[in-house]
Amino acid sequence: MSAQIVTVSPNDTAQSAARLMLEAEVGALPVEVPGVGAIVGIITDRDIVVSVLGRGHSTSMAIAEFMTVSPEVCDESDDTATVALRMRGLGVRRLVVVNGGRRVVGIVSLVDIPTEGPAAEESQ
């Protein structure tokens, strides 16, 4: 898991999100309602390229207009095998990791899941 606590607001722009991704060296950001802490979406670098740039929209476009709404999540206490099975079943490459209070504590990506060894064998 990437212990990521960097989030964006639905009202932030595509450009500000891209800049934040560059600075934080991440490819995805959870979208959080400011002051509330509720995760309402997720955006990826691919979303910015395809949904904004590829369609000729301005980089000042609000994140709310192209984010994936209600992203899939997993609990920070879930084991690797459970997370791998969930990702496979949902056909997703990333899951937002939340704690018991439903606050973001990170993002788990396919590259975080071992492909060899005991954890990988459990998930098959």
The first five atom37 places (N, CA, C, CB, O) and aatype in JSON, in Angstrom:
{
  "aatype": [12, 15, 0, 5, 9, 19, 16, 19, 15, 14, 2, 3, 16, 0, 5, 15, 0, 0, 1, 10, 12, 10, 6, 0, 6, 19, 7, 0, 10, 14, 19, 6, 19, 14, 7, 19, 7, 0, 9, 19, 7, 9, 9, 16, 3, 1, 3, 9, 19, 19, 15, 19, 10, 7, 1, 7, 8, 15, 16, 15, 12, 0, 9, 0, 6, 13, 12, 16, 19, 15, 14, 6, 19, 4, 3, 6, 15, 3, 3, 16, 0, 16, 19, 0, 10, 1, 12, 1, 7, 10, 7, 19, 1, 1, 10, 19, 19, 19, 2, 7, 7, 1, 1, 19, 19, 7, 9, 19, 15, 10, 19, 3, 9, 14, 16, 6, 7, 14, 0, 0, 6, 6, 15, 5],
  "atom_mask": [
    [1, 1, 1, 1, 1],
    [1, 1, 1, 1, 1],
    [1, 1, 1, 1, 1],
    [1, 1, 1, 1, 1],
    [1, 1, 1, 1, 1],
    [1, 1, 1, 1, 1],
    [1, 1, 1, 1, 1],
    [1, 1, 1, 1, 1],
    [1, 1, 1, 1, 1],
    [1, 1, 1, 1, 1],
    [1, 1, 1, 1, 1],
    [1, 1, 1, 1, 1],
    [1, 1, 1, 1, 1],
    [1, 1, 1, 1, 1],
    [1, 1, 1, 1, 1],
    [1, 1, 1, 1, 1],
    [1, 1, 1, 1, 1],
    [1, 1, 1, 1, 1],
    [1, 1, 1, 1, 1],
    [1, 1, 1, 1, 1],
    [1, 1, 1, 1, 1],
    [1, 1, 1, 1, 1],
    [1, 1, 1, 1, 1],
    [1, 1, 1, 1, 1],
    [1, 1, 1, 1, 1],
    [1, 1, 1, 1, 1],
    [1, 1, 1, 0, 1],
    [1, 1, 1, 1, 1],
    [1, 1, 1, 1, 1],
    [1, 1, 1, 1, 1],
    [1, 1, 1, 1, 1],
    [1, 1, 1, 1, 1],
    [1, 1, 1, 1, 1],
    [1, 1, 1, 1, 1],
    [1, 1, 1, 0, 1],
    [1, 1, 1, 1, 1],
    [1, 1, 1, 0, 1],
    [1, 1, 1, 1, 1],
    [1, 1, 1, 1, 1],
    [1, 1, 1, 1, 1],
    [1, 1, 1, 0, 1],
    [1, 1, 1, 1, 1],
    [1, 1, 1, 1, 1],
    [1, 1, 1, 1, 1],
    [1, 1, 1, 1, 1],
    [1, 1, 1, 1, 1],
    [1, 1, 1, 1, 1],
    [1, 1, 1, 1, 1],
    [1, 1, 1, 1, 1],
    [1, 1, 1, 1, 1],
    [1, 1, 1, 1, 1],
    [1, 1, 1, 1, 1],
    [1, 1, 1, 1, 1],
    [1, 1, 1, 0, 1],
    [1, 1, 1, 1, 1],
    [1, 1, 1, 0, 1],
    [1, 1, 1, 1, 1],
    [1, 1, 1, 1, 1],
    [1, 1, 1, 1, 1],
    [1, 1, 1, 1, 1],
    [1, 1, 1, 1, 1],
    [1, 1, 1, 1, 1],
    [1, 1, 1, 1, 1],
    [1, 1, 1, 1, 1],
    [1, 1, 1, 1, 1],
    [1, 1, 1, 1, 1],
    [1, 1, 1, 1, 1],
    [1, 1, 1, 1, 1],
    [1, 1, 1, 1, 1],
    [1, 1, 1, 1, 1],
    [1, 1, 1, 1, 1],
    [1, 1, 1, 1, 1],
    [1, 1, 1, 1, 1],
    [1, 1, 1, 1, 1],
    [1, 1, 1, 1, 1],
    [1, 1, 1, 1, 1],
    [1, 1, 1, 1, 1],
    [1, 1, 1, 1, 1],
    [1, 1, 1, 1, 1],
    [1, 1, 1, 1, 1],
    [1, 1, 1, 1, 1],
    [1, 1, 1, 1, 1],
    [1, 1, 1, 1, 1],
    [1, 1, 1, 1, 1],
    [1, 1, 1, 1, 1],
    [1, 1, 1, 1, 1],
    [1, 1, 1, 1, 1],
    [1, 1, 1, 1, 1],
    [1, 1, 1, 0, 1],
    [1, 1, 1, 1, 1],
    [1, 1, 1, 0, 1],
    [1, 1, 1, 1, 1],
    [1, 1, 1, 1, 1],
    [1, 1, 1, 1, 1],
    [1, 1, 1, 1, 1],
    [1, 1, 1, 1, 1],
    [1, 1, 1, 1, 1],
    [1, 1, 1, 1, 1],
    [1, 1, 1, 1, 1],
    [1, 1, 1, 0, 1],
    [1, 1, 1, 0, 1],
    [1, 1, 1, 1, 1],
    [1, 1, 1, 1, 1],
    [1, 1, 1, 1, 1],
    [1, 1, 1, 1, 1],
    [1, 1, 1, 0, 1],
    [1, 1, 1, 1, 1],
    [1, 1, 1, 1, 1],
    [1, 1, 1, 1, 1],
    [1, 1, 1, 1, 1],
    [1, 1, 1, 1, 1],
    [1, 1, 1, 1, 1],
    [1, 1, 1, 1, 1],
    [1, 1, 1, 1, 1],
    [1, 1, 1, 1, 1],
    [1, 1, 1, 1, 1],
    [1, 1, 1, 0, 1],
    [1, 1, 1, 1, 1],
    [1, 1, 1, 1, 1],
    [1, 1, 1, 1, 1],
    [1, 1, 1, 1, 1],
    [1, 1, 1, 1, 1],
    [1, 1, 1, 1, 1],
    [1, 1, 1, 1, 1]
  ],
  "atom_positions": [
    [[0.84, -1.18, 0.0], [0.0, 0.0, 0.0], [0.87, 1.24, 0.0], [-0.95, 0.0, 1.2], [1.92, 1.29, 0.65]],
    [[0.43, 2.2, -0.73], [1.06, 3.5, -0.7], [0.36, 4.31, 0.38], [1.0, 4.21, -2.1], [-0.83, 4.6, 0.26]],
    [[1.07, 4.67, 1.42], [0.47, 5.43, 2.51], [0.25, 6.86, 2.07], [1.35, 5.39, 3.78], [1.02, 7.76, 2.39]],
    [[-0.81, 7.02, 1.34], [-1.09, 8.3, 0.71], [-2.15, 9.05, 1.48], [-1.53, 8.11, -0.75], [-3.23, 8.52, 1.75]],
    [[-1.86, 10.27, 1.84], [-2.86, 11.1, 2.49], [-3.12, 12.34, 1.66], [-2.42, 11.48, 3.9], [-3.76, 13.29, 2.13]],
    [[-2.63, 12.35, 0.44], [-2.85, 13.47, -0.48], [-4.18, 13.24, -1.17], [-1.68, 13.61, -1.52], [-4.38, 12.22, -1.83]],
    [[-5.09, 14.19, -1.02], [-6.39, 14.1, -1.68], [-6.67, 15.41, -2.4], [-7.51, 13.77, -0.66], [-5.99, 16.41, -2.19]],
    [[-7.69, 15.38, -3.25], [-8.13, 16.58, -3.93], [-9.61, 16.78, -3.66], [-7.85, 16.5, -5.46], [-10.31, 15.87, -3.21]],
    [[-10.07, 17.98, -3.94], [-11.47, 18.34, -3.78], [-12.19, 18.21, -5.13], [-11.62, 19.78, -3.21], [-11.55, 18.38, -6.17]],
    [[-13.48, 17.93, -5.13], [-14.22, 17.87, -6.4], [-14.15, 19.18, -7.18], [-15.67, 17.51, -6.14], [-14.31, 19.18, -8.4]],
    [[-13.92, 20.29, -6.49], [-13.87, 21.59, -7.15], [-12.48, 21.96, -7.67], [-14.34, 22.65, -6.21], [-12.34, 22.95, -8.39]],
    [[-11.46, 21.19, -7.32], [-10.11, 21.43, -7.84], [-10.11, 21.2, -9.35], [-9.07, 20.52, -7.14], [-11.0, 20.55, -9.89]],
    [[-9.1, 21.73, -10.01], [-9.02, 21.59, -11.47], [-8.16, 20.41, -11.88], [-8.47, 22.87, -12.09], [-7.37, 19.88, -11.09]],
    [[-8.33, 20.0, -13.12], [-7.5, 18.94, -13.67], [-6.03, 19.31, -13.6], [-7.91, 18.64, -15.13], [-5.19, 18.48, -13.28]],
    [[-5.73, 20.56, -13.91], [-4.34, 21.01, -13.88], [-3.75, 20.95, -12.47], [-4.24, 22.43, -14.42], [-2.62, 20.5, -12.3]],
    [[-4.51, 21.4, -11.47], [-3.97, 21.35, -10.11], [-3.8, 19.91, -9.64], [-4.91, 22.11, -9.13], [-2.86, 19.6, -8.91]],
    [[-4.69, 19.02, -10.07], [-4.55, 17.6, -9.73], [-3.31, 17.01, -10.39], [-5.81, 16.81, -10.16], [-2.57, 16.25, -9.76]],
    [[-3.09, 17.35, -11.65], [-1.91, 16.84, -12.36], [-0.63, 17.33, -11.69], [-1.93, 17.28, -13.84], [0.33, 16.57, -11.55]],
    [[-0.62, 18.58, -11.29], [0.55, 19.13, -10.61], [0.79, 18.42, -9.28], [0.38, 20.65, -10.37], [1.93, 18.11, -8.93]],
    [[-0.29, 18.15, -8.54], [-0.18, 17.46, -7.26], [0.32, 16.03, -7.46], [-1.53, 17.45, -6.54], [1.13, 15.53, -6.67]],
    [[-0.16, 15.36, -8.52], [0.33, 14.01, -8.82], [1.82, 14.03, -9.12], [-0.44, 13.42, -10.01], [2.55, 13.15, -8.67]],
    [[2.26, 15.01, -9.86], [3.68, 15.15, -10.19], [4.51, 15.35, -8.92], [3.9, 16.32, -11.15], [5.52, 14.68, -8.72]],
    [[4.06, 16.27, -8.07], [4.8, 16.57, -6.84], [4.83, 15.38, -5.88], [4.19, 17.77, -6.15], [5.85, 15.12, -5.25]],
    [[3.71, 14.67, -5.77], [3.61, 13.54, -4.84], [4.1, 12.23, -5.45], [2.18, 13.39, -4.37], [4.2, 11.21, -4.77]],
    [[4.39, 12.27, -6.76], [4.85, 11.09, -7.49], [3.85, 9.93, -7.37], [6.22, 10.64, -6.99], [4.22, 8.8, -7.05]],
    [[2.57, 10.25, -7.65], [1.5, 9.24, -7.62], [0.71, 9.31, -8.92], [0.56, 9.46, -6.39], [0.77, 10.32, -9.63]],
    [[-0.01, 8.25, -9.21], [-0.81, 8.21, -10.43], [-2.3, 8.27, -10.19], [0.0, 0.0, 0.0], [-3.09, 8.22, -11.13]],
    [[-2.69, 8.39, -8.91], [-4.11, 8.47, -8.58], [-4.29, 9.27, -7.3], [-4.72, 7.06, -8.43], [-3.43, 9.27, -6.42]],
    [[-5.43, 9.95, -7.22], [-5.74, 10.73, -6.03], [-7.19, 10.51, -5.63], [-5.47, 12.23, -6.28], [-8.08, 10.62, -6.47]],
    [[-7.44, 10.21, -4.36], [-8.82, 10.15, -3.89], [-9.41, 11.56, -3.89], [-8.9, 9.53, -2.46], [-8.7, 12.54, -3.64]],
    [[-10.7, 11.66, -4.18], [-11.4, 12.94, -4.18], [-12.22, 12.99, -2.89], [-12.32, 13.12, -5.46], [-13.07, 12.14, -2.64]],
    [[-11.93, 14.01, -2.08], [-12.5, 14.11, -0.74], [-13.27, 15.42, -0.59], [-11.39, 14.01, 0.32], [-12.84, 16.46, -1.07]],
    [[-14.41, 15.35, 0.08], [-15.17, 16.55, 0.38], [-14.43, 17.31, 1.47], [-16.64, 16.21, 0.81], [-14.25, 16.78, 2.57]],
    [[-14.0, 18.54, 1.18], [-13.22, 19.3, 2.17], [-13.98, 19.49, 3.48], [-12.84, 20.66, 1.6], [-15.17, 19.8, 3.5]],
    [[-13.26, 19.28, 4.58], [-13.83, 19.49, 5.9], [-14.7, 18.35, 6.39], [0.0, 0.0, 0.0], [-15.03, 18.28, 7.58]],
    [[-15.09, 17.45, 5.48], [-15.96, 16.34, 5.86], [-15.17, 15.04, 5.93], [-17.12, 16.2, 4.87], [-15.41, 14.21, 6.81]],
    [[-14.24, 14.88, 5.01], [-13.42, 13.68, 4.97], [-14.03, 12.54, 4.21], [0.0, 0.0, 0.0], [-13.46, 11.45, 4.15]],
    [[-15.2, 12.76, 3.62], [-15.87, 11.69, 2.86], [-15.23, 11.56, 1.48], [-17.39, 11.97, 2.73], [-15.05, 12.54, 0.77]],
    [[-14.9, 10.33, 1.12], [-14.35, 10.05, -0.2], [-15.5, 9.9, -1.18], [-13.44, 8.78, -0.19], [-16.35, 9.03, -1.01]],
    [[-15.53, 10.75, -2.19], [-16.62, 10.73, -3.16], [-16.18, 10.26, -4.53], [-17.24, 12.09, -3.27], [-17.01, 10.01, -5.41]],
    [[-14.88, 10.13, -4.73], [-14.4, 9.7, -6.03], [-12.91, 9.46, -6.02], [0.0, 0.0, 0.0], [-12.24, 9.53, -4.99]],
    [[-12.41, 9.16, -7.22], [-10.98, 8.98, -7.44], [-10.67, 9.44, -8.85], [-10.54, 7.47, -7.21], [-11.5, 9.3, -9.75]],
    [[-9.48, 9.99, -9.05], [-9.02, 10.34, -10.39], [-7.63, 9.76, -10.59], [-9.01, 11.89, -10.61], [-6.86, 9.61, -9.65]],
    [[-7.35, 9.43, -11.84], [-6.03, 8.9, -12.19], [-5.4, 9.8, -13.24], [-6.13, 7.43, -12.7], [-6.06, 10.63, -13.86]],
    [[-4.11, 9.6, -13.42], [-3.43, 10.36, -14.47], [-4.04, 10.03, -15.82], [-1.92, 10.05, -14.47], [-4.11, 10.9, -16.69]],
    [[-4.48, 8.81, -16.0], [-5.13, 8.41, -17.25], [-6.46, 9.15, -17.44], [-5.37, 6.88, -17.27], [-6.79, 9.53, -18.56]],
    [[-7.21, 9.36, -16.36], [-8.46, 10.12, -16.45], [-8.2, 11.52, -17.0], [-9.13, 10.2, -15.08], [-8.95, 12.02, -17.83]],
    [[-7.14, 12.14, -16.53], [-6.81, 13.5, -16.98], [-6.46, 13.49, -18.46], [-5.64, 14.08, -16.16], [-6.9, 14.35, -19.21]],
    [[-5.66, 12.51, -18.87], [-5.24, 12.44, -20.27], [-6.43, 12.13, -21.18], [-4.16, 11.37, -20.46], [-6.64, 12.82, -22.19]],
    [[-7.2, 11.12, -20.84], [-8.29, 10.68, -21.72], [-9.52, 11.58, -21.63], [-8.68, 9.25, -21.38], [-10.04, 12.04, -22.65]],
    [[-10.0, 11.83, -20.42], [-11.25, 12.56, -20.24], [-11.14, 14.07, -20.39], [-11.81, 12.26, -18.9], [-12.12, 14.74, -20.72]],
    [[-9.97, 14.6, -20.16], [-9.8, 16.06, -20.26], [-9.05, 16.4, -21.54], [-9.05, 16.62, -19.02], [-9.62, 16.98, -22.46]],
    [[-7.79, 16.04, -21.61], [-6.96, 16.4, -22.76], [-7.43, 15.73, -24.05], [-5.51, 16.04, -22.49], [-7.54, 16.38, -25.09]],
    [[-7.72, 14.43, -23.98], [-8.12, 13.68, -25.17], [-9.42, 14.17, -25.78], [0.0, 0.0, 0.0], [-9.63, 14.03, -26.98]],
    [[-10.27, 14.74, -24.97], [-11.55, 15.25, -25.45], [-11.52, 16.75, -25.71], [-12.65, 14.93, -24.45], [-12.54, 17.37, -26.0]],
    [[-10.33, 17.33, -25.6], [-10.17, 18.75, -25.91], [-10.73, 19.71, -24.87], [0.0, 0.0, 0.0], [-10.98, 20.88, -25.18]],
    [[-10.93, 19.23, -23.64], [-11.42, 20.11, -22.58], [-10.28, 20.92, -21.99], [-12.13, 19.3, -21.48], [-9.11, 20.57, -22.15]],
    [[-10.63, 21.98, -21.32], [-9.65, 22.83, -20.66], [-9.12, 22.15, -19.4], [-10.26, 24.2, -20.32], [-9.85, 21.42, -18.73]],
    [[-7.87, 22.41, -19.1], [-7.3, 21.86, -17.87], [-7.86, 22.55, -16.63], [-5.78, 22.0, -17.89], [-7.56, 22.15, -15.5]],
    [[-8.69, 23.57, -16.83], [-9.36, 24.21, -15.71], [-10.69, 23.51, -15.38], [-9.61, 25.7, -16.01], [-11.45, 23.97, -14.53]],
    [[-10.95, 22.4, -16.06], [-12.15, 21.61, -15.81], [-12.13, 21.09, -14.37], [-12.27, 20.43, -16.82], [-11.09, 20.63, -13.89]],
    [[-13.27, 21.16, -13.68], [-13.36, 20.68, -12.3], [-13.29, 19.16, -12.26], [-14.66, 21.17, -11.64], [-13.83, 18.47, -13.12]],
    [[-12.62, 18.66, -11.25], [-12.46, 17.22, -11.06], [-13.8, 16.51, -11.01], [-11.67, 16.94, -9.79], [-13.93, 15.39, -11.5]],
    [[-14.8, 17.14, -10.41], [-16.14, 16.54, -10.29], [-16.71, 16.15, -11.65], [-17.09, 17.49, -9.59], [-17.57, 15.27, -11.72]],
    [[-16.26, 16.8, -12.71], [-16.8, 16.54, -14.04], [-16.23, 15.29, -14.7], [-16.55, 17.73, -14.91], [-16.8, 14.81, -15.69]],
    [[-15.14, 14.74, -14.19], [-14.55, 13.57, -14.85], [-14.07, 12.48, -13.89], [-13.41, 14.0, -15.7], [-13.52, 11.47, -14.33]],
    [[-14.26, 12.66, -12.6], [-13.8, 11.66, -11.63], [-14.65, 10.4, -11.69], [-13.82, 12.25, -10.2], [-15.78, 10.42, -12.18]],
    [[-14.09, 9.31, -11.19], [-14.86, 8.09, -10.99], [-15.56, 8.26, -9.65], [-13.95, 6.79, -11.03], [-14.91, 8.42, -8.62]],
    [[-16.88, 8.22, -9.67], [-17.68, 8.44, -8.48], [-17.75, 7.15, -7.66], [-19.11, 8.92, -8.85], [-17.76, 6.05, -8.21]],
    [[-17.79, 7.3, -6.35], [-17.9, 6.17, -5.42], [-16.86, 5.1, -5.7], [-19.29, 5.57, -5.48], [-17.21, 3.99, -6.11]],
    [[-15.6, 5.41, -5.49], [-14.55, 4.43, -5.78], [-14.64, 3.22, -4.86], [-13.18, 5.08, -5.64], [-15.16, 3.29, -3.75]],
    [[-14.14, 2.12, -5.36], [-14.08, 0.9, -4.57], [-13.03, 1.08, -3.48], [-13.77, -0.33, -5.46], [-11.99, 1.69, -3.71]],
    [[-13.32, 0.55, -2.31], [-12.41, 0.68, -1.17], [-12.14, -0.69, -0.55], [-12.99, 1.64, -0.13], [-12.86, -1.66, -0.8]],
    [[-11.1, -0.73, 0.25], [-10.84, -1.89, 1.1], [-10.45, -1.35, 2.46], [-9.71, -2.83, 0.5], [-10.09, -0.18, 2.6]],
    [[-10.53, -2.2, 3.45], [-10.2, -1.81, 4.81], [-8.71, -2.02, 5.04], [-11.03, -2.6, 5.83], [-8.11, -2.94, 4.5]],
    [[-8.11, -1.17, 5.85], [-6.69, -1.28, 6.13], [-6.32, -2.59, 6.8], [-6.24, -0.14, 6.99], [-5.15, -2.99, 6.79]],
    [[-7.3, -3.28, 7.39], [-7.02, -4.56, 8.05], [-7.16, -5.75, 7.11], [-7.95, -4.75, 9.24], [-6.85, -6.88, 7.5]],
    [[-7.62, -5.54, 5.87], [-7.75, -6.63, 4.91], [-6.39, -7.21, 4.57], [-8.46, -6.16, 3.63], [-5.41, -6.48, 4.42]],
    [[-6.32, -8.54, 4.44], [-5.05, -9.15, 4.07], [-4.84, -9.07, 2.56], [-4.99, -10.62, 4.54], [-5.77, -8.78, 1.81]],
    [[-3.63, -9.33, 2.14], [-3.24, -9.21, 0.75], [-4.1, -10.07, -0.17], [-1.78, -9.58, 0.58], [-4.51, -9.63, -1.24]],
    [[-4.37, -11.3, 0.25], [-5.16, -12.21, -0.58], [-6.57, -11.67, -0.8], [-5.22, -13.59, 0.07], [-7.09, -11.74, -1.91]],
    [[-7.18, -11.14, 0.24], [-8.52, -10.58, 0.14], [-8.54, -9.39, -0.81], [-9.03, -10.16, 1.51], [-9.43, -9.26, -1.65]],
    [[-7.56, -8.53, -0.67], [-7.46, -7.35, -1.54], [-7.24, -7.77, -2.99], [-6.32, -6.42, -1.07], [-7.88, -7.23, -3.89]],
    [[-6.36, -8.72, -3.22], [-6.09, -9.19, -4.58], [-7.34, -9.79, -5.21], [-4.96, -10.23, -4.57], [-7.63, -9.51, -6.37]],
    [[-8.08, -10.59, -4.46], [-9.31, -11.18, -4.98], [-10.35, -10.11, -5.28], [-9.88, -12.19, -3.98], [-11.05, -10.19, -6.29]],
    [[-10.45, -9.13, -4.42], [-11.41, -8.03, -4.63], [-11.06, -7.26, -5.89], [-11.43, -7.08, -3.4], [-11.94, -6.96, -6.71]],
    [[-9.78, -6.93, -6.06], [-9.35, -6.19, -7.25], [-9.63, -7.0, -8.51], [-7.84, -5.85, -7.16], [-10.14, -6.47, -9.5]],
    [[-9.31, -8.27, -8.46], [-9.53, -9.13, -9.61], [-11.03, -9.21, -9.93], [-8.96, -10.55, -9.35], [-11.43, -9.09, -11.09]],
    [[-11.85, -9.42, -8.91], [-13.29, -9.54, -9.09], [-13.93, -8.27, -9.64], [0.0, 0.0, 0.0], [-14.87, -8.33, -10.44]],
    [[-13.42, -7.13, -9.21], [-13.96, -5.85, -9.67], [-13.34, -5.38, -10.98], [-13.74, -4.8, -8.61], [-13.86, -4.49, -11.65]],
    [[-12.21, -5.99, -11.34], [-11.51, -5.57, -12.56], [-10.91, -4.18, -12.43], [0.0, 0.0, 0.0], [-10.9, -3.41, -13.39]],
    [[-10.39, -3.87, -11.24], [-9.78, -2.56, -11.02], [-8.3, -2.71, -10.72], [-10.48, -1.83, -9.87], [-7.84, -3.78, -10.31]],
    [[-7.56, -1.65, -10.91], [-6.11, -1.66, -10.67], [-5.73, -1.01, -9.36], [-5.4, -0.96, -11.79], [-4.6, -1.16, -8.89]],
    [[-6.68, -0.28, -8.76], [-6.4, 0.41, -7.5], [-7.63, 0.35, -6.6], [-5.98, 1.88, -7.76], [-8.76, 0.33, -7.08]],
    [[-7.38, 0.33, -5.31], [-8.43, 0.45, -4.31], [-8.0, 1.51, -3.3], [-8.72, -0.92, -3.6], [-6.84, 1.57, -2.91]],
    [[-8.94, 2.34, -2.89], [-8.68, 3.29, -1.83], [-8.75, 2.52, -0.52], [-9.71, 4.49, -1.85], [-9.69, 1.76, -0.28]],
    [[-7.74, 2.71, 0.32], [-7.67, 2.02, 1.61], [-8.21, 2.97, 2.68], [-6.2, 1.55, 1.94], [-7.75, 4.1, 2.82]],
    [[-9.19, 2.48, 3.45], [-9.8, 3.3, 4.49], [-9.64, 2.62, 5.84], [-11.3, 3.56, 4.19], [-9.44, 1.41, 5.93]],
    [[-9.73, 3.42, 6.9], [-9.68, 2.87, 8.25], [-11.1, 2.66, 8.76], [-8.88, 3.82, 9.21], [-12.06, 2.83, 8.02]],
    [[-11.23, 2.29, 10.02], [-12.54, 2.04, 10.61], [-13.47, 3.23, 10.56], [0.0, 0.0, 0.0], [-14.69, 3.06, 10.54]],
    [[-12.92, 4.42, 10.55], [-13.72, 5.64, 10.47], [-13.99, 6.08, 9.05], [0.0, 0.0, 0.0], [-14.49, 7.19, 8.82]],
    [[-13.66, 5.22, 8.07], [-13.84, 5.48, 6.64], [-13.0, 6.65, 6.13], [-15.31, 5.75, 6.35], [-13.34, 7.29, 5.14]],
    [[-11.89, 6.92, 6.82], [-10.93, 7.94, 6.39], [-9.87, 7.29, 5.52], [-10.28, 8.67, 7.61], [-9.46, 6.16, 5.79]],
    [[-9.42, 8.0, 4.49], [-8.39, 7.47, 3.6], [-7.07, 7.35, 4.35], [-8.22, 8.37, 2.36], [-6.63, 8.28, 5.02]],
    [[-6.46, 6.16, 4.21], [-5.13, 5.97, 4.79], [-4.12, 5.6, 3.71], [-5.16, 4.89, 5.88], [-2.92, 5.51, 3.98]],
    [[-4.6, 5.38, 2.48], [-3.69, 5.05, 1.39], [-4.42, 4.53, 0.17], [0.0, 0.0, 0.0], [-5.64, 4.56, 0.08]],
    [[-3.63, 4.07, -0.77], [-4.14, 3.45, -1.99], [-3.32, 2.2, -2.22], [-4.07, 4.43, -3.23], [-2.1, 2.22, -2.1]],
    [[-3.99, 1.11, -2.56], [-3.29, -0.11, -2.92], [-3.46, -0.29, -4.43], [-3.83, -1.35, -2.12], [-4.55, -0.13, -4.98]],
    [[-2.36, -0.63, -5.07], [-2.33, -0.8, -6.52], [-1.89, -2.21, -6.85], [-1.38, 0.24, -7.18], [-1.3, -2.9, -6.02]],
    [[-2.18, -2.64, -8.06], [-1.76, -3.97, -8.5], [-0.26, -4.18, -8.29], [-2.11, -4.17, -9.97], [0.16, -5.28, -7.95]],
    [[0.53, -3.14, -8.48], [1.98, -3.29, -8.31], [2.37, -3.53, -6.86], [2.69, -2.04, -8.84], [3.49, -3.95, -6.57]],
    [[1.44, -3.26, -5.92], [1.71, -3.51, -4.51], [1.44, -4.95, -4.11], [0.86, -2.58, -3.66], [1.85, -5.39, -3.03]],
    [[0.77, -5.71, -4.98], [0.39, -7.08, -4.68], [1.49, -8.01, -5.17], [-0.98, -7.45, -5.33], [1.83, -7.99, -6.35]],
    [[2.05, -8.82, -4.29], [3.11, -9.75, -4.71], [2.58, -10.77, -5.72], [3.71, -10.48, -3.49], [1.45, -11.23, -5.6]],
    [[3.4, -11.11, -6.7], [3.0, -12.1, -7.7], [3.63, -13.45, -7.44], [3.37, -11.62, -9.09], [3.3, -14.43, -8.11]],
    [[4.52, -13.51, -6.47], [5.16, -14.77, -6.08], [5.23, -14.84, -4.57], [6.58, -14.9, -6.71], [5.22, -13.81, -3.89]],
    [[5.31, -16.03, -4.05], [5.45, -16.21, -2.62], [4.11, -16.54, -1.97], [0.0, 0.0, 0.0], [3.1, -16.69, -2.66]],
    [[4.1, -16.66, -0.63], [2.89, -17.08, 0.11], [1.68, -16.18, -0.12], [3.2, -17.12, 1.59], [0.57, -16.69, -0.3]],
    [[1.85, -14.85, -0.13], [0.72, -13.94, -0.31], [0.1, -14.12, -1.69], [1.17, -12.47, -0.11], [-1.12, -14.07, -1.83]],
    [[0.91, -14.32, -2.7], [0.4, -14.52, -4.06], [-0.32, -15.85, -4.18], [1.55, -14.44, -5.07], [-1.33, -15.95, -4.88]],
    [[0.19, -16.88, -3.51], [-0.45, -18.19, -3.57], [-1.8, -18.18, -2.88], [0.45, -19.24, -2.93], [-2.72, -18.87, -3.32]],
    [[-1.93, -17.4, -1.8], [-3.2, -17.29, -1.1], [-4.26, -16.66, -1.97], [-3.04, -16.48, 0.17], [-5.43, -17.02, -1.87]],
    [[-3.88, -15.74, -2.84], [-4.85, -15.01, -3.65], [-5.27, -15.74, -4.91], [-4.29, -13.69, -4.02], [-6.14, -15.27, -5.64]],
    [[-4.68, -16.9, -5.16], [-5.03, -17.65, -6.38], [-6.04, -18.72, -6.11], [-3.8, -18.27, -7.0], [-6.45, -19.44, -7.02]]
  ]
}
